[in-house]
């Protein structure tokens, strides 16, 4: 249950960090990359049964 909630929150954060708005284009892909990495780590932990 906790893992599913974490995945949903991380996916929403990942979608929100796409540099589509003029003020965030200077950020590059770093924020989205960090959240994507966290999403991959949580998915791996779910597959391994840590949650």
C-alpha distance matrix in Angstrom:
0.0 3.8 5.4 5.3 6.5 8.8 10.1 10.9 12.6 14.4 15.7 17.0 18.7 20.1 21.6 23.0 24.7 26.8 30.3 31.6 33.1 36.5 35.4 32.7 34.7 36.3 33.0 32.7 29.6 28.6 25.9 24.2 24.8 23.1 19.9 20.1 20.5 17.5 15.5 17.1 16.4 12.6 12.9 15.2 13.1 10.3 13.3 14.8 12.0 11.9 8.2
3.8 0.0 3.8 5.5 5.2 6.2 8.7 10.1 10.7 12.3 14.3 15.6 16.5 18.3 20.2 21.2 22.6 25.0 28.4 30.0 31.3 34.5 33.1 30.4 32.5 33.8 30.3 30.3 27.3 26.0 23.2 22.0 22.4 20.4 17.4 18.1 18.2 14.8 13.5 15.4 14.2 10.5 11.8 14.1 11.6 9.8 13.4 14.4 11.9 10.7 7.0
5.4 3.8 0.0 3.8 5.4 5.0 6.2 8.7 9.9 10.5 12.2 14.3 15.2 16.2 18.4 19.9 20.9 23.0 26.5 28.2 29.9 33.1 32.0 29.0 30.7 32.0 28.6 28.2 24.9 23.8 21.3 19.7 19.8 18.1 15.1 15.2 15.2 12.2 10.4 11.9 11.0 7.2 8.1 10.5 8.6 6.5 10.1 11.7 9.8 9.1 6.0
5.3 5.5 3.8 0.0 3.8 5.4 5.1 6.3 8.7 9.9 10.6 12.5 14.3 15.2 16.7 18.4 20.1 21.8 25.5 26.8 28.5 31.9 31.1 28.2 30.0 31.7 28.5 28.0 24.8 24.2 21.5 19.5 20.1 18.9 15.6 15.4 16.3 13.6 11.0 12.9 13.1 9.4 9.2 12.5 11.4 8.7 11.7 14.1 12.4 12.5 9.4
6.5 5.2 5.4 3.8 0.0 3.8 5.5 5.2 6.2 8.6 10.0 10.8 12.3 14.2 15.6 16.6 18.5 20.7 24.2 25.4 26.7 30.1 29.0 26.4 28.5 30.2 27.0 27.0 24.0 23.2 20.2 18.6 19.8 18.2 14.7 15.4 16.6 13.5 11.5 14.3 14.2 10.6 11.6 14.8 13.5 11.6 14.9 16.9 15.2 14.4 11.1
8.8 6.2 5.0 5.4 3.8 0.0 3.8 5.5 5.2 6.1 8.6 10.0 10.5 12.1 14.3 15.3 16.4 18.8 22.2 23.9 25.3 28.4 27.2 24.3 26.3 27.6 24.3 24.2 21.2 20.1 17.2 15.8 16.6 14.7 11.4 12.3 13.1 9.8 8.3 11.2 10.9 7.6 9.4 12.4 11.3 10.3 13.7 15.4 14.3 13.0 10.3
10.1 8.7 6.2 5.1 5.5 3.8 0.0 3.8 5.5 5.1 6.1 8.6 9.8 10.3 12.3 14.1 15.3 17.0 20.6 22.2 24.0 27.3 26.6 23.5 25.1 26.7 23.5 22.9 19.7 19.1 16.5 14.4 15.1 14.0 10.6 10.4 11.7 9.3 6.4 9.2 10.0 7.0 7.4 11.1 11.0 9.6 12.4 14.8 14.4 13.8 11.7
10.9 10.1 8.7 6.3 5.2 5.5 3.8 0.0 3.8 5.5 5.2 6.2 8.6 9.8 10.7 12.3 14.4 16.1 19.7 20.8 22.3 25.9 25.2 22.5 24.3 26.3 23.4 23.0 20.1 19.9 17.0 14.8 16.4 15.6 11.9 12.1 14.3 12.0 9.3 12.4 13.6 10.8 11.0 14.8 14.8 13.1 15.7 18.4 17.6 17.2 14.6
12.6 10.7 9.9 8.7 6.2 5.2 5.5 3.8 0.0 3.8 5.5 5.2 6.2 8.6 10.0 10.6 12.4 14.9 18.2 19.5 20.6 23.9 22.8 20.2 22.4 24.1 21.0 21.2 18.6 18.0 14.6 13.2 15.1 13.8 10.1 11.5 13.5 10.9 9.2 12.9 13.6 11.1 12.5 16.0 15.6 14.7 17.7 19.9 19.1 18.0 15.5
14.4 12.3 10.5 9.9 8.6 6.1 5.1 5.5 3.8 0.0 3.8 5.4 5.0 6.0 8.6 9.7 10.5 12.8 16.1 18.0 19.5 22.7 21.6 18.5 20.4 21.9 18.6 18.4 15.5 14.8 11.8 10.0 11.4 10.3 6.5 7.7 9.8 7.5 5.9 9.7 10.8 9.1 10.5 13.7 14.0 13.8 16.4 18.5 18.5 17.3 15.5
15.7 14.3 12.2 10.6 10.0 8.6 6.1 5.2 5.5 3.8 0.0 3.8 5.4 5.0 6.2 8.6 9.9 11.2 15.0 16.2 18.2 21.6 21.2 18.2 19.6 21.7 18.8 18.1 15.1 15.4 12.7 10.0 11.8 11.9 8.2 8.0 11.1 9.9 7.3 10.4 12.6 11.1 11.3 14.8 15.8 15.0 17.0 19.7 19.9 19.4 17.6
17.0 15.6 14.3 12.5 10.8 10.0 8.6 6.2 5.2 5.4 3.8 0.0 3.8 5.4 5.2 6.2 8.7 10.5 14.0 14.8 16.1 19.7 19.1 16.5 18.5 20.7 18.1 18.1 15.6 16.0 12.8 10.7 13.4 13.3 9.7 10.7 13.8 12.4 10.5 13.9 15.8 14.2 14.8 18.3 19.0 18.1 20.5 23.1 22.9 22.1 20.0
18.7 16.5 15.2 14.3 12.3 10.5 9.8 8.6 6.2 5.0 5.4 3.8 0.0 3.8 5.4 5.0 6.2 9.0 12.1 13.7 14.8 18.0 16.9 14.1 16.2 18.0 15.0 15.3 13.0 12.8 9.3 8.0 10.9 10.3 7.0 9.0 11.9 10.5 9.8 13.3 14.8 13.8 15.2 18.2 18.8 18.7 21.2 23.3 23.4 22.2 20.4
20.1 18.3 16.2 15.2 14.2 12.1 10.3 9.8 8.6 6.0 5.0 5.4 3.8 0.0 3.8 5.4 5.3 6.8 10.3 12.2 14.1 17.3 16.8 13.5 14.8 16.7 13.9 13.3 10.5 10.9 8.2 5.5 8.2 8.8 5.8 6.4 9.9 9.8 8.6 11.5 13.8 13.5 14.2 17.1 18.4 18.4 20.3 22.7 23.4 22.4 21.1
21.6 20.2 18.4 16.7 15.6 14.3 12.3 10.7 10.0 8.6 6.2 5.2 5.4 3.8 0.0 3.8 5.5 5.7 9.4 10.1 12.2 15.7 15.8 13.0 14.2 16.9 14.7 14.1 11.8 13.2 10.6 7.9 11.1 12.3 9.6 9.8 13.5 13.5 11.9 14.6 17.2 16.6 16.8 20.0 21.4 21.0 22.7 25.4 26.0 25.3 23.7
23.0 21.2 19.9 18.4 16.6 15.3 14.1 12.3 10.6 9.7 8.6 6.2 5.0 5.4 3.8 0.0 3.8 5.7 8.4 9.2 10.1 13.5 13.0 10.6 12.7 15.1 13.0 13.3 11.9 12.8 9.7 8.3 12.0 12.6 10.2 11.6 15.0 14.6 13.8 16.9 19.0 18.3 19.2 22.3 23.3 23.1 25.3 27.7 28.0 27.0 25.2
24.7 22.6 20.9 20.1 18.5 16.4 15.3 14.4 12.4 10.5 9.9 8.7 6.2 5.3 5.5 3.8 0.0 3.8 6.0 8.3 9.5 12.3 11.5 8.3 10.1 12.0 9.5 9.7 8.3 9.1 6.2 5.3 9.1 9.9 8.4 10.0 13.1 13.4 13.3 16.0 18.0 18.1 19.2 21.8 23.0 23.4 25.4 27.5 28.3 27.0 25.7
26.8 25.0 23.0 21.8 20.7 18.8 17.0 16.1 14.9 12.8 11.2 10.5 9.0 6.8 5.7 5.7 3.8 0.0 3.8 5.7 8.2 11.1 11.5 8.3 8.7 11.5 9.8 8.8 7.4 9.8 8.2 6.2 9.6 11.7 10.6 10.9 14.2 15.3 14.8 16.9 19.5 19.8 20.3 22.9 24.6 24.9 26.4 28.8 29.8 29.0 27.8
30.3 28.4 26.5 25.5 24.2 22.2 20.6 19.7 18.2 16.1 15.0 14.0 12.1 10.3 9.4 8.4 6.0 3.8 0.0 3.8 5.8 7.8 8.4 5.3 4.9 8.0 7.3 6.7 7.0 9.7 9.0 8.3 11.2 13.4 13.2 13.8 16.7 18.0 18.0 19.9 22.3 23.1 23.7 26.1 27.8 28.3 29.8 32.1 33.2 32.2 31.2
31.6 30.0 28.2 26.8 25.4 23.9 22.2 20.8 19.5 18.0 16.2 14.8 13.7 12.2 10.1 9.2 8.3 5.7 3.8 0.0 3.8 6.6 8.6 7.0 6.5 10.2 10.5 10.1 10.6 13.5 12.6 11.5 14.6 16.8 16.1 16.5 19.7 20.9 20.4 22.5 25.1 25.5 25.8 28.5 30.3 30.4 31.8 34.4 35.4 34.6 33.3
33.1 31.3 29.9 28.5 26.7 25.3 24.0 22.3 20.6 19.5 18.2 16.1 14.8 14.1 12.2 10.1 9.5 8.2 5.8 3.8 0.0 3.8 5.6 5.5 6.3 9.6 10.4 11.2 12.6 14.9 13.6 13.5 16.7 18.4 17.8 18.9 21.9 22.7 22.5 24.9 27.3 27.5 28.2 30.9 32.4 32.6 34.3 36.7 37.5 36.4 35.0
36.5 34.5 33.1 31.9 30.1 28.4 27.3 25.9 23.9 22.7 21.6 19.7 18.0 17.3 15.7 13.5 12.3 11.1 7.8 6.6 3.8 0.0 3.8 5.5 5.5 8.0 10.1 11.3 13.7 15.8 15.1 15.7 18.6 20.2 20.2 21.4 24.2 25.2 25.4 27.6 29.8 30.3 31.2 33.7 35.2 35.7 37.4 39.6 40.5 39.3 38.0
35.4 33.1 32.0 31.1 29.0 27.2 26.6 25.2 22.8 21.6 21.2 19.1 16.9 16.8 15.8 13.0 11.5 11.5 8.4 8.6 5.6 3.8 0.0 3.8 5.8 6.9 8.4 10.8 13.3 14.5 13.5 14.9 17.8 18.8 18.9 20.7 23.2 23.9 24.5 27.0 28.7 29.2 30.6 32.9 34.1 34.8 36.8 38.8 39.5 38.0 36.7
32.7 30.4 29.0 28.2 26.4 24.3 23.5 22.5 20.2 18.5 18.2 16.5 14.1 13.5 13.0 10.6 8.3 8.3 5.3 7.0 5.5 5.5 3.8 0.0 3.8 5.4 5.4 7.5 9.6 10.9 9.9 11.2 14.0 15.1 15.4 17.0 19.4 20.3 21.0 23.3 25.1 25.7 27.1 29.3 30.6 31.4 33.3 35.2 36.1 34.6 33.5
34.7 32.5 30.7 30.0 28.5 26.3 25.1 24.3 22.4 20.4 19.6 18.5 16.2 14.8 14.2 12.7 10.1 8.7 4.9 6.5 6.3 5.5 5.8 3.8 0.0 3.8 5.4 5.9 8.6 10.8 11.1 11.8 14.0 15.9 16.6 17.6 19.9 21.4 22.0 23.8 25.9 26.9 27.9 29.9 31.6 32.5 34.0 36.0 37.3 36.0 35.2
36.3 33.8 32.0 31.7 30.2 27.6 26.7 26.3 24.1 21.9 21.7 20.7 18.0 16.7 16.9 15.1 12.0 11.5 8.0 10.2 9.6 8.0 6.9 5.4 3.8 0.0 3.8 5.5 9.1 10.3 11.2 12.9 14.5 15.9 17.3 18.6 20.3 21.9 23.1 24.7 26.4 27.8 29.1 30.8 32.4 33.6 35.2 36.8 38.2 36.6 36.0
33.0 30.3 28.6 28.5 27.0 24.3 23.5 23.4 21.0 18.6 18.8 18.1 15.0 13.9 14.7 13.0 9.5 9.8 7.3 10.5 10.4 10.1 8.4 5.4 5.4 3.8 0.0 3.8 6.6 6.8 7.5 9.7 11.2 12.3 13.8 15.3 16.9 18.3 19.7 21.4 22.9 24.2 25.7 27.4 28.8 30.2 31.8 33.3 34.6 33.0 32.4
32.7 30.3 28.2 28.0 27.0 24.2 22.9 23.0 21.2 18.4 18.1 18.1 15.3 13.3 14.1 13.3 9.7 8.8 6.7 10.1 11.2 11.3 10.8 7.5 5.9 5.5 3.8 0.0 3.8 5.7 7.6 8.5 9.4 11.5 13.2 13.8 15.4 17.5 18.6 19.8 21.7 23.3 24.4 25.8 27.7 29.1 30.3 32.0 33.6 32.2 31.9
29.6 27.3 24.9 24.8 24.0 21.2 19.7 20.1 18.6 15.5 15.1 15.6 13.0 10.5 11.8 11.9 8.3 7.4 7.0 10.6 12.6 13.7 13.3 9.6 8.6 9.1 6.6 3.8 0.0 3.8 5.8 5.4 5.9 8.6 10.2 10.2 11.9 14.3 15.1 16.1 18.2 19.9 20.7 22.2 24.2 25.5 26.6 28.3 30.0 28.8 28.6
28.6 26.0 23.8 24.2 23.2 20.1 19.1 19.9 18.0 14.8 15.4 16.0 12.8 10.9 13.2 12.8 9.1 9.8 9.7 13.5 14.9 15.8 14.5 10.9 10.8 10.3 6.8 5.7 3.8 0.0 3.8 5.5 5.0 6.1 8.7 9.7 10.4 12.4 14.1 15.2 16.5 18.4 19.9 21.0 22.6 24.4 25.7 27.0 28.6 27.0 27.0
25.9 23.2 21.3 21.5 20.2 17.2 16.5 17.0 14.6 11.8 12.7 12.8 9.3 8.2 10.6 9.7 6.2 8.2 9.0 12.6 13.6 15.1 13.5 9.9 11.1 11.2 7.5 7.6 5.8 3.8 0.0 3.8 5.4 5.3 6.4 8.5 10.0 10.9 12.4 14.4 15.6 16.8 18.5 20.2 21.4 22.8 24.6 26.1 27.2 25.5 25.0
24.2 22.0 19.7 19.5 18.6 15.8 14.4 14.8 13.2 10.0 10.0 10.7 8.0 5.5 7.9 8.3 5.3 6.2 8.3 11.5 13.5 15.7 14.9 11.2 11.8 12.9 9.7 8.5 5.4 5.5 3.8 0.0 3.8 5.5 5.2 5.9 8.5 9.8 10.3 12.2 14.2 15.2 16.3 18.3 19.9 20.9 22.4 24.3 25.5 24.3 23.7
24.8 22.4 19.8 20.1 19.8 16.6 15.1 16.4 15.1 11.4 11.8 13.4 10.9 8.2 11.1 12.0 9.1 9.6 11.2 14.6 16.7 18.6 17.8 14.0 14.0 14.5 11.2 9.4 5.9 5.0 5.4 3.8 0.0 3.8 5.5 4.9 6.1 8.6 9.7 10.4 12.3 14.2 15.2 16.4 18.3 19.9 21.0 22.5 24.3 23.0 23.0
23.1 20.4 18.1 18.9 18.2 14.7 14.0 15.6 13.8 10.3 11.9 13.3 10.3 8.8 12.3 12.6 9.9 11.7 13.4 16.8 18.4 20.2 18.8 15.1 15.9 15.9 12.3 11.5 8.6 6.1 5.3 5.5 3.8 0.0 3.8 5.4 5.1 6.3 8.7 10.0 10.7 12.5 14.4 15.5 16.7 18.5 20.2 21.2 22.7 20.9 20.9
19.9 17.4 15.1 15.6 14.7 11.4 10.6 11.9 10.1 6.5 8.2 9.7 7.0 5.8 9.6 10.2 8.4 10.6 13.2 16.1 17.8 20.2 18.9 15.4 16.6 17.3 13.8 13.2 10.2 8.7 6.4 5.2 5.5 3.8 0.0 3.8 5.4 5.0 6.2 8.7 9.8 10.5 12.3 14.3 15.3 16.4 18.4 20.0 20.9 19.4 18.8
20.1 18.1 15.2 15.4 15.4 12.3 10.4 12.1 11.5 7.7 8.0 10.7 9.0 6.4 9.8 11.6 10.0 10.9 13.8 16.5 18.9 21.4 20.7 17.0 17.6 18.6 15.3 13.8 10.2 9.7 8.5 5.9 4.9 5.4 3.8 0.0 3.8 5.4 4.9 6.3 8.7 9.9 10.6 12.4 14.3 15.3 16.6 18.4 19.9 19.0 18.7
20.5 18.2 15.2 16.3 16.6 13.1 11.7 14.3 13.5 9.8 11.1 13.8 11.9 9.9 13.5 15.0 13.1 14.2 16.7 19.7 21.9 24.2 23.2 19.4 19.9 20.3 16.9 15.4 11.9 10.4 10.0 8.5 6.1 5.1 5.4 3.8 0.0 3.8 5.3 5.1 6.3 8.7 9.9 10.6 12.4 14.3 15.4 16.6 18.4 17.2 17.5
17.5 14.8 12.2 13.6 13.5 9.8 9.3 12.0 10.9 7.5 9.9 12.4 10.5 9.8 13.5 14.6 13.4 15.3 18.0 20.9 22.7 25.2 23.9 20.3 21.4 21.9 18.3 17.5 14.3 12.4 10.9 9.8 8.6 6.3 5.0 5.4 3.8 0.0 3.8 5.4 5.1 6.2 8.6 9.9 10.6 12.3 14.3 15.3 16.4 14.7 14.6
15.5 13.5 10.4 11.0 11.5 8.3 6.4 9.3 9.2 5.9 7.3 10.5 9.8 8.6 11.9 13.8 13.3 14.8 18.0 20.4 22.5 25.4 24.5 21.0 22.0 23.1 19.7 18.6 15.1 14.1 12.4 10.3 9.7 8.7 6.2 4.9 5.3 3.8 0.0 3.8 5.4 5.2 6.2 8.6 9.9 10.6 12.4 14.3 15.3 14.4 13.8
17.1 15.4 11.9 12.9 14.3 11.2 9.2 12.4 12.9 9.7 10.4 13.9 13.3 11.5 14.6 16.9 16.0 16.9 19.9 22.5 24.9 27.6 27.0 23.3 23.8 24.7 21.4 19.8 16.1 15.2 14.4 12.2 10.4 10.0 8.7 6.3 5.1 5.4 3.8 0.0 3.8 5.5 5.1 6.2 8.6 9.8 10.6 12.3 14.2 13.7 14.1
16.4 14.2 11.0 13.1 14.2 10.9 10.0 13.6 13.6 10.8 12.6 15.8 14.8 13.8 17.2 19.0 18.0 19.5 22.3 25.1 27.3 29.8 28.7 25.1 25.9 26.4 22.9 21.7 18.2 16.5 15.6 14.2 12.3 10.7 9.8 8.7 6.3 5.1 5.4 3.8 0.0 3.8 5.5 5.1 6.2 8.6 9.9 10.6 12.3 11.0 11.9
12.6 10.5 7.2 9.4 10.6 7.6 7.0 10.8 11.1 9.1 11.1 14.2 13.8 13.5 16.6 18.3 18.1 19.8 23.1 25.5 27.5 30.3 29.2 25.7 26.9 27.8 24.2 23.3 19.9 18.4 16.8 15.2 14.2 12.5 10.5 9.9 8.7 6.2 5.2 5.5 3.8 0.0 3.8 5.4 5.0 6.2 8.7 9.8 10.4 9.2 9.0
12.9 11.8 8.1 9.2 11.6 9.4 7.4 11.0 12.5 10.5 11.3 14.8 15.2 14.2 16.8 19.2 19.2 20.3 23.7 25.8 28.2 31.2 30.6 27.1 27.9 29.1 25.7 24.4 20.7 19.9 18.5 16.3 15.2 14.4 12.3 10.6 9.9 8.6 6.2 5.1 5.5 3.8 0.0 3.8 5.4 5.0 6.2 8.6 9.8 10.0 9.9
15.2 14.1 10.5 12.5 14.8 12.4 11.1 14.8 16.0 13.7 14.8 18.3 18.2 17.1 20.0 22.3 21.8 22.9 26.1 28.5 30.9 33.7 32.9 29.3 29.9 30.8 27.4 25.8 22.2 21.0 20.2 18.3 16.4 15.5 14.3 12.4 10.6 9.9 8.6 6.2 5.1 5.4 3.8 0.0 3.8 5.4 5.1 6.2 8.6 8.8 10.2
13.1 11.6 8.6 11.4 13.5 11.3 11.0 14.8 15.6 14.0 15.8 19.0 18.8 18.4 21.4 23.3 23.0 24.6 27.8 30.3 32.4 35.2 34.1 30.6 31.6 32.4 28.8 27.7 24.2 22.6 21.4 19.9 18.3 16.7 15.3 14.3 12.4 10.6 9.9 8.6 6.2 5.0 5.4 3.8 0.0 3.8 5.5 5.1 6.1 5.2 6.8
10.3 9.8 6.5 8.7 11.6 10.3 9.6 13.1 14.7 13.8 15.0 18.1 18.7 18.4 21.0 23.1 23.4 24.9 28.3 30.4 32.6 35.7 34.8 31.4 32.5 33.6 30.2 29.1 25.5 24.4 22.8 20.9 19.9 18.5 16.4 15.3 14.3 12.3 10.6 9.8 8.6 6.2 5.0 5.4 3.8 0.0 3.8 5.4 5.0 5.8 5.8
13.3 13.4 10.1 11.7 14.9 13.7 12.4 15.7 17.7 16.4 17.0 20.5 21.2 20.3 22.7 25.3 25.4 26.4 29.8 31.8 34.3 37.4 36.8 33.3 34.0 35.2 31.8 30.3 26.6 25.7 24.6 22.4 21.0 20.2 18.4 16.6 15.4 14.3 12.4 10.6 9.9 8.7 6.2 5.1 5.5 3.8 0.0 3.8 5.4 7.8 8.9
14.8 14.4 11.7 14.1 16.9 15.4 14.8 18.4 19.9 18.5 19.7 23.1 23.3 22.7 25.4 27.7 27.5 28.8 32.1 34.4 36.7 39.6 38.8 35.2 36.0 36.8 33.3 32.0 28.3 27.0 26.1 24.3 22.5 21.2 20.0 18.4 16.6 15.3 14.3 12.3 10.6 9.8 8.6 6.2 5.1 5.4 3.8 0.0 3.8 5.8 8.4
12.0 11.9 9.8 12.4 15.2 14.3 14.4 17.6 19.1 18.5 19.9 22.9 23.4 23.4 26.0 28.0 28.3 29.8 33.2 35.4 37.5 40.5 39.5 36.1 37.3 38.2 34.6 33.6 30.0 28.6 27.2 25.5 24.3 22.7 20.9 19.9 18.4 16.4 15.3 14.2 12.3 10.4 9.8 8.6 6.1 5.0 5.4 3.8 0.0 3.8 5.5
11.9 10.7 9.1 12.5 14.4 13.0 13.8 17.2 18.0 17.3 19.4 22.1 22.2 22.4 25.3 27.0 27.0 29.0 32.2 34.6 36.4 39.3 38.0 34.6 36.0 36.6 33.0 32.2 28.8 27.0 25.5 24.3 23.0 20.9 19.4 19.0 17.2 14.7 14.4 13.7 11.0 9.2 10.0 8.8 5.2 5.8 7.8 5.8 3.8 0.0 3.8
8.2 7.0 6.0 9.4 11.1 10.3 11.7 14.6 15.5 15.5 17.6 20.0 20.4 21.1 23.7 25.2 25.7 27.8 31.2 33.3 35.0 38.0 36.7 33.5 35.2 36.0 32.4 31.9 28.6 27.0 25.0 23.7 23.0 20.9 18.8 18.7 17.5 14.6 13.8 14.1 11.9 9.0 9.9 10.2 6.8 5.8 8.9 8.4 5.5 3.8 0.0
